[in-house]
């Protein structure tokens, strides 16, 4: 079941991960997936086994009186109703309080996780988050205890009803013995048959109620598995194996699912094969969003992106994304070996040590890897034993090596030097031509001195392209780029 859920999760569009409802679905599904399928099997087996035994016991009781078999059923009706009713109550309770449970889990992570541990201590946030955890945790427990109290009261009434049925049956069988209609041996046999029958019918009804409860909770798993994937190939399907000419972005409009405002507004850009293109602009201008659309992690509300004249929506997403290698601003830190961290860029290809070393060298991380205890086989990060933690700048170089290891035709670097020291940043951009190595390159950076190496610079402001040209052309034009460049330049004088 986990395999199905993992496969579904990695196939879903990014817009799901920006929707709190997705995490509610995921939380409920992950909670039930481990044991509900097994519970269904156990309940079915229990019903079948008890059903066969019940037929034998009921047949024996009907030789004395047919209504003894009826009492068996009637005595357990309140219990089955109770179980089904509170299965509904419990399901709705957990569903409604899923956001509260997620908040409690989040505050628990803040209190126990590695990443928040430094600020937690520096700002003295421990008691604050502990109170928030307790508030959300207690909210769940308060509602749960209320349900348990109500159920216990009804269970008491149900137990009294069942006890009364047993007393009536006992009285009837004893009276039959006193009147000599049956012997003492028969008395013991019928009492045992009735007691066993009560046990079997309880198992049947309990199993039935359990199946009903399982059906409610397993529906959360299927709801998750049925989440719609929207980034799919749209006919007519085009088979494109190589990037030959250019990428054209035409009149592109985009807004995130949870927003009412367009992030990109009528963007038109042409990217030529082999060109180094820089995207610059203020935070929130839409640069990273444009890259996400270019990689088809989202689809626009209007406009289109063409690869060599082909609408990218007509190309299978996985095949189209093979054209790209990206260092995202929020790159991943995998607690794997240094080699596997780099190979993650093309993990299913045969391990190529020469390519791995070349990628590490071009990213400026080869010397560090050589100093690790087991070289490329050293686990990096701090989650596991015998591992070595890296600085943030060293992690960024690993991410760059990973992107270079993926032999894609288009390389996208989103703030690739944000965590590097001044010397490492200088070295990276002075050997940029080796990094690009004949690829089409898209570079995003707030440091305009770095993007001056680009063939063409696109200035984006509030979702629109406002300037385009080479570094020299834009400085000479005296527009937004020129002003920003001169401001940054003056800071280093």
N, C-alpha and C positions, 0 to 999 in steps of 0.2 A: 504493500500500500504506500509506503514511503517512496518507493521508486516511482510510482505513478504521480505522486504529488510533486516530487522533485522535477520530474520531466515536465509537468504542467507549469511549474513555477518558472523554469528557465525559458519556457516558450512564450510566456505572457509579455504583453507590451509594457513599456515603462510607465504608461499612464496609470496602470493598475497600482504601481508602487507609490504613487502620489495621492492615492485615495485611501482614507482611513477605513472605509468599508472593506477594502482588500485585506487589510491586516486583521480585521474582525473575522472575515471568512477564514483566513489562514490560521488564526489562533484556534478557532473552534475545530477546524479540520485536523490540525496537528494534534490537538488534545484527544480526539476520538479515534484517529486512524490506527494507533498501535493495538487497540484491544477490541474494538467493536466487531470486526470481521470474525475474530475468535469467539466472541460472545454470541454472535448469531449461530455459529456452528454448535456451540455448547448447548444453547437453548433448544435448537432443533433436535439434537440427540436426546436431550433430557425429556422433551415432549414425546418423542417416539418410544423411548424406553419405558417411561411411566405409563404411556397409553396402552401398551401391550399388557403390562402388569395390571392396570386398572380393569381391563376387560375381564381378566381372570377373577379378580376380587369381586367385581360387580356381579359376574355370573354366579359366584358362590352365594352372595348375599340375596340374590333374587330367589334362590331356592327356599329361603325363609320368608322374605317379603319383598316385593318389588319396590316399595317405597323407601326401603333402606338405601337403595342405590340413588333414589331421587334426593334424599337427605344429604348424601355425599356431595352432590353438586350444589344444592342450595346453600349448604353451610359455607361454601367457599366463594359464593358470588360477591359478598361485600369486599372480600380480600382482593379479588381480581379487579373490581371497580376502583378500589383504593389505589392499587398499583398503577393502573392505566391513567387514572386522573392525575396522580402525582408525577407520573412520567411526563405528562404535558406541562405540569407546573414547573418541574425541575428544568425541562428543556427551555421553556420560555424565560425562566429566571436566568439561566446561564447565557442565553442569547442576548437578553437585554443588558446584562452586566458584563458582557465581553469587553466593551471599552474601559470599564472600571478595572477589570482584571488585567488588561494590557497596561494601564497606567501603573497599577501596583507592581507589575513585572518590570516596567521601565524604571521606576524609582528604586526597586531592589537592585537592578543592574547598576544604577548610579552609585549605590552604596557599596557594591561589591566588585565592580569591574575595574580593570586596569586603567583604561583611558580616562575616566573621570577622577581617578584617585588623587591626582596632583592638585587640581583646582578645588576638589572637595576639602582637602586639608588646608590649602592656602587661604581659602575664603571662609573656612569654618562652616561648610554647608551640611555637615553630617546630620545634625539634629533637625535641620529644616527638611531635608529629603526623607529622613526617618519618620517625621510627623506626617508627611504627605503619603508615604507608603502605608503607615498605620491607618490613616484616614480611609484610603481606598480599600485596603485589606479588610478593615472592620466593617465597611459598608457591605462587602460581599457576605461576610460571616453573619452580620445582623439579619440580612434577608434570608440566608440559608437556615439559621436557627429558627426563624419564624415559621418557615415551611416545615421543618422537622417537628416543631411543637404541634402544629396543626395535624400533621400526619400521625404523630404518636397518639393523639386523642382519638382519631378515627380508627386507628389500629386497635385501640383498647375496646371500642364498641364492637369492632369486627371480631375480636377475640372472644368477647362475651357471647356473641351470636353463635360462634362456632362451638363454644363450650356448651351452650344450651342444646345444640343439635346432638352433641355427643351424649349428654345426659338423657335426652329423649330416647336415643337409640339404646343406650345402656339399660334404661328402664324397660323398654319393650323386650329386649332379649332376656333380661332377668325374669320378667313376668312369664315369658314363654317357658322358661326353665322351671319356675315354680309350678306352673300348670302341667308340668311334665310333657309339654309338647316337644321339647328337645332335652337331651341329656346334658350333664355337666361338661362332657367332652365337646359337645356341639356348642355349648355356651362359650367355651374358651376359643373354639375355632371361629365362630361368628364375630366375637369381639376383636380377635386378632385381624380377621378379614376387614372389619370396618375400620380399624385403626390403620391398617396398611392401605386401604382404599383412600382414606383421608390424606395420607401421605402422598399417594400417587396423584390424586387429583390436585393436590396443592402444587406438586411439581409441574403438572400440565398447565395449570392456570398461571403459575409463577413464570414458567417458560414462555407462555403466550404473552404475558405482560412484558416480560423481558425482551421478546422479539419486537413488540410495539415500541418499547423504549429505544431499542437498538435502531429501529427504522427511523425514529425521529433524529437521533444523533448522527447516524451514518449519512443522513441526508445532507448534513453540513459538509461531509467529505465530497459528496457528489456535486453539491453546489459549487464547491471550489474547483473540482475537475471540469465543471461545465462553464467556467468563466470564459467569456468570448475573447478570442485572439483576433485583433483587428489588423495587425500588420501582417498581411498575407499577400501572396501573389495574386494579381488581378489579370484575368485573360484580356487580350491574347498574350500568352507567355513567350518571352523572348530569351533566347539562350546567348548570353554574352560571356565570352571567355577572356577577353583582354580589353584593357582601356587603351584606345587608340588615338582619340582626338581631343575631346574636351567634355567638361561637365557644365551644363547650363542650368542656372537657377532662374526661373521665370515667374515674376509677379507673385512671390511667395508670401502668404499670410499664415500666421500661426498664433494660437493661444493655448495655454495649458488647460486641461480639462476642468480644473477647479477655479479658473480665472475668467473674468469677463472682459479682460483687456488683451488686445493683440500684443504679443512680444515682437513679432516680425510683421512689417507692413509694406507689402509691395516690393520685396527685395528682388533685384535682378543682378546676377553676377555670372560671369563666364570664367571658368578655370581651365586653362590650357594644359595639356599634357607636358610634363617636365618643368612646369612653372613653379616658382616659390611665391605663394600668395600670403600676405599678412592681413589679419583682421584686428583692428584696433578700435577702441571705444571705451566709454566709462563702464563701471559695473552696472549690470542690468540692461546694457544696450542691446543684447541679443546675440552676442558672438558665440557663446557656448551652445545656445539653443540652435543656432544655425548649423553648427557642427553635428548636433544630434539628429537634425533632420537630414543632413547630408549623408549620414550613416544609416538612415532610415530606421532610427530608433523611435521616431514618431512620424506620422503623416500630417501634412499641412491641412488647414481648413480650405485653403484656396491656393492656386498656383501649382507648379510642378517642378521636378528636378529631372533633367535628362542626362543620361550617360551615353555619349556618342549618338545623340538623337533618340535614344530609347527611354521612355518613361520608366523610372526605376521601380515603379509599382508593378511593372510587367516582368520583373526579374525576381526569381525566388530570393527572399530576404537574406538567407544564410549565404547564398552564392554571391549576392551583391556585396555583402559586408566583407567578403574575402578580399575585395579591392582595397580595403582600408586597414591601416594600422594606426592606433591612437594612443597617445599619452593623455589621459583625462586629467583635469585639474584635481579631482578627488580620486586619484589612482588607488588601486588596491594594494594592500600589504598582505601577502599570502605567507602563512607560517609553514612554509615548505623549504626544501633545500634551495640554495642559491641557484643551482642549475635549473631546478624545476620552476622557480620563479621566472627565470628568463625564458625557458621553454614553453611557459604558459601561453606565449604569443602564438605558438603553433604546436600545441601539446600532442596532437595525434600523429604528427609526422615522426619518422624515425629520428632518434636522438642524433644530432649532428654536432659533435664537440667542437669542430673547427668553426662552424657557424656561430655557436654559442660564445666561444672565446672572441671571435671577431665582433660580435654584438656588444659584449662586455667592454672590449677595448675601445670601440667607437663611443660608447656611453661614458667612458672614463671610470669604470668600476673594476677593471681587470686586476689592478694592483691590490685593491682591497680584498677581492675574492681569493687571490693567491695567498693572502695572509691569514685567511680563515683556517681553523684547525684541520678541516677535511676538504678545503677548497670548495669546489662546486657542490660537493655532497653535504656541506654543512647546513643544517637547518637554521634559518634566520627568523627572528622574532623572539618572543619570550614566553610563548604558550607551552612549549614542550621542553623536555629535558635535553641537555647537551646541545642547546641552541645558542645563537649569538644575536643580540639585538643590534640594529643599525641606527644611525642618526636619520632624521627625516630627509636630509639632503642625499644620503646614501641610498635610502629607499627610492628616492626620485630617480636616481641613476639606474637602479635596478628596473624601475618601470620603463625607462627609456630603452634600456637593453632589451626588455621584453618586446617593445614595439618594433625595434630594429630586427629582432630575431624573426618576426613575422614578415616574410618576404612579400609584402603587399606593394602595389604600385602607387598608392597614395598614402603619405605619412602626414598625420595631423598631430601637432604638438600644442596643447592648451596650457599655457603658462609653464613651459618645461623647465624653467630655471627658478621657480618661485621659492624653492627650498634650498637652493644652492648658495654657497658662499661666493663672494665677489670673484675670487680666483677661478673657481670651478665654472662659474657663469661665463667668464671671459674665455676660458679654454673651450667651452662648448660651442660658443658662437663663432670663435675663430676657426674652428674645424667643421663648421656647419655644412659645408659642401660635401664633406666626407659622410656626415650623418645622412644627408638627403640621398647621396649616392645615386643620382639619376632619377630619383622618384619625383613625382609631383608632391609638393609639400605645402601644407596650410599651417601657418604659424599664428598663434594668438599670444600676445604679450602686452602688458601695460608699459613696459620699458621701451620707449620708442627708439632708443639707440640700438636695441637688439633687432628690431624689425627693419632697420635700414638696409639689411642685406637682401630683403625680398625684392623680387622682380616688380611686384605690384603690391600696393597697400590699399586696402579697403577700409574706410572710416565709417563706422556704424554709430548712429545716435538715435536712441529711442525707437529702435526697430527698423530704421530706414538707412539706406546707403546714402551718405551725404557727400563723400569725396572718394575719388579713385585715381591712382597714379603711382609713379615711382616716388621714392623718398625725396629725391631732388625736386621733382615736379611739385609735390605737395608742400614742401618747405617754401618754394618760390611762390606758390599760389597765395600764401598768406592766410589760409583758412584755418579751420579747427585743428587740423593736424599740425600745422606750422606753429600755432600758438602753444599747443601742448608740448611739442618738441622743444621749443625755446624755453618754456617754463622748466621742463625737466633738465635741460642742459644747464640752465643757470644755477640749479641746485648743486651741481658738481664743480662749479668754478671756485 
